[in-house]
Amino acid sequence: MLVTGILWIAFFIINFNVVMMIPLLPFIQRDLHLSPSESGWILAAFPVVALISNLALGPLIDRFGRKLFITVGGVACCLTLLFTAASQSASMIVLSRAATGLFMPMIGASIFAALADYVPEPKRARAAGYVTTAAPIAFLCSLSMGVVVGGLLSWQVTVVGLAVVCATLAGLELTFPTPPQASLSSSKISWAMYKERLTSLSASPGTRPLMAAYFCWSIGVYVFLGLYPSWLVQHGLSSFGVDAVGSVIFIGEVGGLFGAMLSARLASRFNNPLRLCAVASMAIAAVIQMIPWGEGSPFAQGAAYMGFAFGRDLMLALILGDAMGLVEASRRGSLNSSLNAVYQTGGTLGGLLSAWLYGLNAGYFANVLVASLAFVASAVLLRGISGPRDRF
């Protein structure tokens, strides 16, 4: 349980960091008088650098161990976040967010690889479910802290608070037991080794369709979620005010929390966790059809978003937990980092599509249609790999 708890903190940090700049940005704009382009650079700096860092770090994490990289990443992110809080110009914040994008994947690309190192396979799905409950909790905390603390005190308080949590993670990580020797790769770090790792993961009959399904899933999540709060404010619940929108998001993320917590118990009813993921992906595609038709109804929006979030976090827990069993222990860091890169790429593409589709149709029908197609594609791919496989 100690290992699971520490990895929960790590996953909380990853998700809190991703979301926190959205509610903090209005206060940063106010204090530093940012232009729209400067605001865009602040939001883009982290994911652009993190994508490259994820791809580069995987083999290094396999070679030197997950414990080392989570510890170093925690210390480094603490420093970059403190630098962010101390920044007095847009350029300094952009640089500090880029630096965070360099070091945060040290933590993110190690979490589920470390989980597989220390937790035996029969208990892995349950442990992964516990760890992924950090995502909806981080989402709720980052939004509430960003708005309340940023408005009442200062936007720097939230950033410094996350820096303290990163330092705490680094200290706790030192209590980790020595990693199993089999989890460390003995391969020499070289360009040829990088090429072999990336091509083998993308060509493997087990990991290739999983990565494709994860890519489709991440596109679907962000095509739907990207402009959903804006649509609620502007159209869906425009007559109810911001409080109603906040309640819908809160209730929905509670559903996500239950999805992550119940993932292992529900998966035990299937002979393969990915079979449940395929069912959940199809269910999400069906549930979100209620969104545009339920315009003006807080109950309909809350119920539909709760169903979406439940399926989203259930799938996240099972995909990331089950994926680590598809490769040898010495390649788990590479797979974890590749999945992170796939998620970021799909999320970026989905976010861009979300904005474009919302511009085409303000009723949110286009967003829901394209997101549903992505979820159906993910379900088909997951269904194709949900049979018996070799496990490690």
Buried (B, 14 or more C-beta within 10 A) or exposed (E): EEBBEBBBBBBBBBBBBBBBBEBBBBBBBEEBEBEEEBBEBBEBBBBBBBBBBBBBBBBBBBBBBBBBBBBBBBBBBBBBBBBBBEBEEBEBBBBBBBBBBBBBBBBBBBBBBBBBBBBEEEEBBBBBBBBBBBBBBBBBBBBEBBBEBBEEEBBBBBBBBBBEBBBBBBEBBEEBEEBEEEBBBEBEEEEEBBEBBBEBBEEBEBBBBBBBBBBBBBBBBBBBBBBBBBBBBEBBBBEBEEEBBBBBBBBBBBBBBBBBBBBBEBBEEBEBBBBBBBBBBBBBBEBBBBBBEBBEBBEBBBBBBBBBBBBBBBBBBBBBBBBBBBBEBBBBBBBBBBBBBBBBBBBBBBBEBBBBBBEEEEBBBBBBBBBBBBBBBBBBBBBEBBEEEEEB
